[in-house]
């Protein structure tokens, strides 16, 4: 791996923006570097939320078909083309997940059933709009590891997508703990 990235090489990464004033203005000298970085991370999350809100607001006023606009939004937000390139054997499953997301956020229902519970449409839509490609990779992996018979695949995938942000990090932490702390062999 090279020591530095130049030009197009650097474009393969995502970057956080930190306001320069946090480092140059005397008013902010007493704030730790960690706090300044945290502020940059929060700004990034706010901009993602603003983009999602802008997309949703734009969908209502542009007069275009909501379904097409949501498909475009999720395709970009989830980097569907990159996911398919990385998982060509799973293209059908990824496209089905995309369609399920679009179907759900385009629903006219006031309540959406998730894992047997009725949740307000706005709550479900908000969670689904915040999904990213890491969440989709996680759900894809869980689907491949599942060995039980699923009766209602649509509900199962929707519940997995809805719960991915709540369970993904704990799942990975649990796997790391398991791998790093194996049980001693019994004799």
C-alpha positions in Angstrom: 0.0 0.0 0.0 1.5 3.4 -1.0 2.3 5.9 1.7 0.2 8.6 0.0 -2.8 8.8 -2.3 -2.8 11.2 -5.2 -5.5 12.4 -7.6 -7.8 9.6 -8.6 -6.4 7.3 -5.9 -7.8 9.5 -3.2 -11.3 9.5 -4.8 -11.8 5.9 -3.7 -12.2 7.0 -0.1 -14.8 9.1 1.7 -13.7 12.0 3.8 -15.0 14.0 6.7 -15.0 17.8 6.6 -13.8 19.7 9.6 -14.3 23.5 9.7 -10.9 25.2 9.5 -12.1 27.8 12.0 -12.0 25.1 14.8 -8.2 25.0 14.4 -7.4 28.6 13.6 -9.7 30.7 15.8 -8.5 31.4 19.3 -12.0 30.9 20.6 -11.7 27.1 19.9 -8.2 26.5 21.2 -9.4 25.0 24.5 -11.5 22.4 22.7 -9.8 19.0 22.3 -8.9 17.6 18.9 -11.3 14.7 19.7 -14.2 17.1 20.3 -13.4 18.8 17.0 -13.3 15.5 15.1 -16.6 14.5 16.8 -18.1 17.8 15.6 -17.0 17.0 12.0 -18.6 13.5 12.3 -21.9 15.0 13.5 -21.8 17.6 10.7 -21.5 14.7 8.3 -24.4 12.8 9.8 -26.5 16.1 9.7 -25.7 16.6 6.0 -26.8 13.0 5.2 -30.1 13.6 7.1 -30.5 16.9 5.2 -29.9 15.1 1.9 -32.5 12.5 2.8 -35.0 15.1 3.8 -34.3 17.1 0.7 -34.8 14.1 -1.5 -38.1 13.3 0.3 -39.2 16.9 0.1 -38.2 17.1 -3.6 -40.1 14.0 -4.3 -43.3 15.5 -3.2 -43.0 18.8 -5.2 -41.3 17.8 -8.4 -44.3 15.9 -9.7 -42.2 13.0 -10.8 -43.1 9.4 -10.0 -42.2 8.9 -6.3 -41.2 5.3 -7.0 -38.6 6.3 -9.6 -37.2 9.0 -7.3 -36.9 6.6 -4.4 -35.3 4.0 -6.6 -32.7 6.6 -7.6 -32.2 7.7 -4.0 -31.7 4.1 -2.6 -29.5 3.2 -5.6 -27.2 6.1 -4.7 -27.4 5.9 -1.0 -26.7 2.1 -0.9 -24.2 2.1 -3.7 -26.2 -0.7 -5.4 -23.9 -0.9 -8.4 -20.9 -1.4 -6.2 -22.7 -4.0 -4.1 -23.6 -5.9 -7.3 -20.1 -5.6 -8.6 -18.7 -7.0 -5.3 -21.5 -9.7 -5.1 -22.4 -10.7 -8.6 -24.0 -14.0 -7.5 -26.3 -12.0 -5.2 -27.6 -9.5 -7.8 -31.1 -10.8 -7.7 -31.3 -10.7 -3.9 -29.9 -7.2 -3.9 -32.4 -6.0 -6.5 -35.2 -7.6 -4.5 -34.1 -5.7 -1.4 -34.0 -2.5 -3.3 -37.5 -3.1 -4.6 -38.8 -4.0 -1.1 -37.3 -0.7 0.3 -39.0 1.3 -2.5 -42.3 -0.5 -2.0 -42.2 0.2 1.7 -41.4 3.9 1.6 -43.9 4.4 -1.2 -46.7 2.7 0.8 -49.9 4.6 1.6 -50.4 2.7 4.9 -50.3 4.5 8.2 -48.7 1.5 9.9 -46.2 -1.0 8.6 -45.8 -4.4 10.1 -42.2 -5.2 11.2 -41.5 -8.5 12.9 -45.1 -8.8 14.0 -45.4 -5.3 15.4 -47.2 -2.4 13.7 -44.9 0.6 13.5 -45.9 4.1 12.3 -45.1 4.6 8.6 -42.9 7.7 9.2 -40.7 5.8 11.7 -40.2 2.9 9.3 -39.5 5.2 6.4 -37.1 7.2 8.5 -35.1 4.1 9.5 -35.0 2.7 6.0 -33.9 6.0 4.5 -30.9 6.0 6.8 -29.6 2.6 5.6 -26.2 2.4 3.9 -24.3 -0.2 2.0 -22.8 -1.7 5.2 -26.3 -2.5 6.4 -27.2 -4.1 3.1 -24.0 -6.2 3.2 -24.9 -7.3 6.8 -28.4 -8.3 5.8 -27.1 -10.2 2.8 -24.6 -12.0 5.0 -27.3 -12.9 7.5 -29.6 -14.1 4.8 -26.8 -16.5 3.5 -26.2 -17.8 7.1 -29.8 -18.4 7.8 -30.6 -22.1 7.9 -34.2 -22.0 9.1 -37.2 -22.1 6.8 -38.8 -18.6 6.3 -42.5 -18.6 5.6 -42.9 -14.9 4.6 -39.7 -13.9 3.0 -40.8 -10.3 2.3 -41.6 -9.7 6.0 -38.4 -11.4 7.0 -36.2 -9.3 4.8 -38.1 -6.1 5.8 -37.5 -6.9 9.4 -33.8 -7.6 8.8 -33.4 -4.3 6.9 -35.3 -2.3 9.6 -33.3 -3.9 12.4 -29.9 -3.9 10.7 -28.8 -0.5 12.2 -29.8 -1.8 15.7 -28.1 -5.2 15.5 -25.2 -5.0 13.0 -22.5 -3.6 15.4 -23.4 -5.9 18.3 -23.4 -8.9 15.9 -19.9 -8.1 14.7 -18.7 -7.3 18.3 -20.1 -10.7 19.4 -18.3 -12.5 16.6 -15.0 -10.8 17.4 -15.4 -11.7 21.1 -16.1 -15.3 20.1 -13.0 -15.4 17.8 -10.7 -13.8 20.2 -11.8 -15.7 23.3 -12.2 -19.3 22.2 -13.4 -21.8 24.8 -10.8 -24.2 26.0 -11.0 -27.7 24.6 -12.7 -30.2 27.0 -10.8 -33.4 27.7 
